[in-house]
């Protein structure tokens, strides 16, 4: 006999697939769709398994809490040597996971790297598309499944570099009595009305009224209780995955997480990000990219400073040519807190 929970879960998957197929039909006429119904069905199954796996108990007295570093990339990890030095000696305190777009070429040094990153099954991604939300949820779910001691989830890209030592970041996160998620949540940006209407004037209703719509940095450091909220959520996702009519105003990856968590637990979120980005002089929607000539101890110290109670932990974007300069100052500046 099948249990009632098994029957309900199977029915929900069937209904989800039917809905996704309908949305696929609607959107395929407007865009080269990236998220197929089969991909999303795979994701639903993954998220369900991760939610169920969380019932396993952990003992912090026996196993130290860990940070799951979630690398979202569409290319090789240019700054791998810097990350290797960052992680060295902390093997029991972190796990690393990589979602690499299937079109990206991953080099053999990464596969044999000392950071022991796990390449998760990945699907196609594109900037300013809901595929990035899916990839981030995929990373979170895989990290939850892999190790129950992953209690924080830090999203970084191939263009990110650390601004502090691993010990500094781990100590600051786990010294909190009530562990917050560091997710940027903004409510008064002038472009919000256009972003909200990007799928059509009323497309987000009734699930997401305009007064609940938020924006923030794509990059977060998320506590596990909120990571579970993210992989269990379904209602808002059905709206944020809709195709945009105004493609130029469509950045769902900057809205889904701030909107969701500001509704679910605003007091449990910092409202600010721990990843520094310089948007002055941005080109084509991309932030300033620091070149080799800009790398200096002074730059690192200035990038750390924030208006919040914490320094920035990470910064982006850095050009590949900046790696030698960063390596030169890593021990004496970046990892000396």
C-alpha positions in Angstrom: 0.0 0.0 0.0 1.2 3.5 -0.8 1.2 6.0 2.1 -1.0 9.0 1.9 2.0 11.3 2.0 3.5 9.4 -1.0 0.3 9.8 -3.0 0.0 13.5 -2.2 3.6 14.1 -3.1 3.2 12.3 -6.4 0.0 14.2 -7.2 1.7 17.5 -6.4 4.6 16.6 -8.8 2.1 15.8 -11.5 0.2 19.0 -11.1 3.4 21.0 -11.0 4.6 19.4 -14.2 1.2 20.2 -15.9 1.5 23.9 -14.7 5.1 24.1 -15.9 4.3 22.7 -19.3 1.6 25.4 -19.7 4.0 28.1 -18.6 6.6 26.7 -21.0 4.1 27.0 -23.8 3.2 30.6 -22.9 6.8 31.7 -22.7 8.4 29.9 -25.6 6.9 32.3 -28.1 8.6 35.2 -26.4 12.0 34.0 -25.3 14.5 31.2 -25.8 13.3 29.4 -22.6 16.0 28.0 -20.4 13.9 26.4 -17.7 12.2 23.3 -19.1 9.4 21.5 -17.3 11.7 18.5 -16.9 14.4 20.6 -15.3 11.9 22.0 -12.8 10.5 18.6 -12.0 14.0 17.5 -11.2 14.4 20.5 -8.9 11.1 19.9 -7.1 12.3 16.3 -6.3 15.6 17.6 -5.1 14.1 20.3 -2.9 11.7 17.7 -1.4 14.6 15.4 -0.6 16.6 18.2 1.0 13.6 19.2 3.1 13.1 15.7 4.4 16.8 15.2 5.1 16.8 18.1 7.4 15.0 16.0 10.0 18.4 14.4 10.8 19.7 15.7 14.1 23.1 17.1 14.6 25.2 17.6 17.6 27.3 20.8 17.6 29.3 19.5 20.6 30.6 16.7 18.4 30.8 18.4 15.0 31.6 22.1 14.5 29.2 24.3 12.5 30.2 24.8 8.9 29.8 27.4 6.2 28.7 26.1 2.8 30.3 28.2 0.1 28.1 28.1 -3.0 30.0 29.0 -6.2 27.7 30.1 -9.0 29.7 30.3 -12.2 29.6 30.2 -16.0 33.4 29.9 -16.3 36.4 28.5 -14.5 37.3 29.8 -11.1 39.9 32.4 -11.9 40.7 33.1 -8.3 41.1 29.4 -7.2 44.6 29.9 -5.8 43.4 32.7 -3.6 40.4 30.6 -2.4 42.8 27.7 -1.7 44.9 29.9 0.6 41.7 31.2 2.2 40.4 27.7 3.0 43.7 26.1 4.0 43.7 24.7 7.5 39.9 25.0 7.9 38.8 21.7 6.2 36.5 20.8 9.1 34.7 24.1 9.1 33.4 24.4 5.5 32.1 22.7 2.4 32.3 24.1 -1.1 29.9 23.5 -3.9 30.0 24.6 -7.6 27.1 25.1 -10.0 28.8 25.5 -13.3 26.8 26.2 -16.4 27.0 23.1 -18.6 28.6 25.3 -21.4 31.5 26.3 -19.1 34.8 24.5 -19.2 36.1 23.4 -15.8 39.9 22.9 -15.7 41.6 19.9 -14.2 43.3 22.1 -11.4 39.8 22.8 -10.0 38.8 19.2 -10.1 41.9 18.2 -8.1 42.0 21.4 -5.9 42.6 21.3 -2.2 39.3 23.0 -1.6 37.6 19.7 -2.4 34.6 21.5 -4.0 31.7 19.3 -5.1 30.4 19.9 -8.7 26.7 19.6 -8.4 24.5 18.6 -11.3 23.9 21.9 -13.1 21.5 23.3 -15.7 21.8 26.2 -18.1 21.8 29.7 -16.6 21.5 33.2 -18.0 21.9 36.6 -16.5 18.6 38.4 -15.6 16.6 35.2 -15.8 14.9 33.0 -13.2 17.4 30.3 -14.1 19.8 32.0 -11.6 17.2 31.6 -8.9 16.9 27.9 -9.7 20.7 27.5 -9.7 21.0 29.1 -6.3 18.1 27.0 -4.8 19.8 24.0 -6.3 23.1 24.8 -4.6 21.3 25.3 -1.3 19.5 22.0 -1.5 22.6 20.0 -2.4 24.5 21.6 0.5 21.7 20.7 2.9 21.6 17.1 1.6 25.4 16.7 1.7 26.1 17.8 5.3 23.7 18.6 8.1 26.4 20.7 9.8 26.2 23.3 7.0 24.5 26.0 9.0 25.3 29.1 6.8 25.2 29.3 3.1 27.4 31.9 1.3 26.7 32.6 -2.4 29.8 33.8 -4.3 30.7 34.0 -8.0 33.8 33.4 -10.1 34.5 37.2 -9.8 34.3 37.3 -6.0 37.3 37.4 -3.7 37.5 37.2 0.1 38.4 40.4 2.1 39.1 38.7 5.4 40.5 35.4 6.7 38.3 32.4 7.0 38.6 32.5 10.8 37.3 36.1 10.9 34.2 35.2 8.8 33.5 31.9 10.7 33.9 33.5 14.1 31.7 36.5 13.3 28.9 34.4 11.9 28.8 31.8 14.7 29.3 34.2 17.6 25.8 35.6 17.1 23.3 34.5 19.7 20.5 34.7 17.2 21.8 33.9 13.7 20.6 36.3 11.1 20.7 36.0 7.4 22.7 38.6 5.6 20.4 39.4 2.7 20.0 42.9 1.3 16.4 44.1 1.4 15.6 47.5 -0.2 12.2 49.1 -0.5 12.5 52.5 -2.0 14.6 52.2 -5.1 13.3 54.4 -8.0 13.3 51.6 -10.5 11.0 49.3 -8.4 7.8 50.2 -10.3 9.3 49.2 -13.6 10.8 46.0 -12.2 7.5 45.1 -10.7 5.6 45.6 -13.9 8.2 43.8 -16.1 6.0 40.7 -16.5 2.9 42.8 -17.1 1.0 45.4 -14.8 -0.9 42.8 -12.8 1.2 39.6 -13.5 2.5 39.4 -9.9 -0.9 39.6 -8.3 -2.3 38.4 -6.0 0.6 36.5 -4.6 3.0 39.5 -4.7 1.3 42.9 -4.2 3.6 45.8 -5.0 3.9 46.8 -1.3 5.6 43.4 -0.7 8.0 43.7 -3.6 11.7 44.1 -2.6 15.1 44.3 -4.3 18.6 43.5 -3.1 22.0 42.1 -4.0 22.0 38.6 -5.5 24.8 37.6 -3.1 23.8 36.5 0.4 25.1 34.7 3.5 22.0 32.8 4.6 21.2 31.0 7.9 19.9 27.4 7.6 16.4 28.2 8.8 16.0 30.6 5.9 17.7 28.3 3.4 14.9 25.7 4.3 12.3 28.4 3.7 13.8 29.0 0.2 13.8 25.4 -0.9 10.3 24.7 0.4 8.7 27.8 -1.2 6.4 27.3 -4.2 3.9 30.1 -4.4 6.1 33.1 -5.1 8.3 31.1 -7.4 5.4 30.6 -9.8 5.3 34.3 -10.3 9.0 35.1 -10.4 9.6 32.4 -13.1 7.1 34.0 -15.5 8.7 35.5 -18.7 9.2 39.2 -18.8 7.5 41.5 -21.3 10.0 44.3 -20.5 13.2 42.4 -20.7 15.3 45.4 -19.9 13.7 45.7 -16.4 13.8 42.0 -15.7 16.2 40.9 -12.9 14.3 38.2 -11.0 17.5 37.0 -9.1 17.6 40.4 -7.4 14.0 40.3 -6.2 13.0 36.7 -5.3 15.1 36.2 -2.1 14.6 39.7 -0.7 10.8 39.6 -1.3 10.4 36.1 0.1 12.5 36.6 3.3 11.1 40.1 4.0 7.7 38.5 4.1 8.7 35.4 6.0 11.1 36.8 8.6 12.1 40.4 8.2 13.5 40.6 11.8 15.7 37.6 11.1 17.4 39.3 8.2 20.1 42.0 8.4 18.8 43.9 5.4 22.3 44.4 4.0 24.7 42.2 2.0 28.2 41.2 3.0 29.5 41.4 -0.6 30.9 44.7 -1.7 30.2 45.9 -5.2 31.0 49.2 -6.8 28.2 50.4 -9.1 29.7 53.7 -10.0 30.4 53.8 -13.7 28.7 50.5 -14.3 28.5 49.4 -18.0 25.7 47.3 -19.4 24.3 46.6 -15.9 27.7 45.2 -14.8 29.5 46.8 -11.8 33.0 48.2 -11.9 35.7 45.6 -12.5 38.9 46.1 -10.5 42.0 45.6 -12.7 45.5 44.7 -11.9 46.7 48.3 -11.5 44.0 48.9 -8.8 45.0 46.1 -6.5 46.7 47.4 -3.3 46.4 47.1 0.5 44.6 50.4 0.5 41.9 49.0 -1.9 41.3 45.9 0.3 41.0 48.0 3.5 38.6 50.4 1.8 36.4 47.6 0.4 36.1 46.1 3.8 34.4 49.2 5.3 30.7 49.3 5.4 27.9 51.3 7.0 26.7 48.3 9.0 27.9 46.6 12.1 30.0 44.2 10.1 32.8 44.6 7.6 32.2 43.3 4.1 33.4 39.7 3.8 33.7 39.5 0.0 34.0 41.8 -3.0 33.4 41.7 -6.7 34.2 42.1 -9.6 37.9 41.5 -10.1 39.5 40.9 -13.4 41.6 37.7 -14.0 44.7 39.9 -14.4 44.3 41.1 -10.8 45.1 37.6 -9.4 48.9 38.0 -9.1 48.6 41.2 -7.2 46.0 39.7 -4.8 48.2 36.7 -4.1 51.1 39.0 -3.3 49.1 40.8 -0.5 47.0 37.8 0.6 48.9 36.8 3.7 50.0 40.3 4.9 46.8 42.2 4.1 43.7 40.2 3.0 44.0 37.4 5.6 45.5 39.6 8.4 42.4 41.0 10.1 
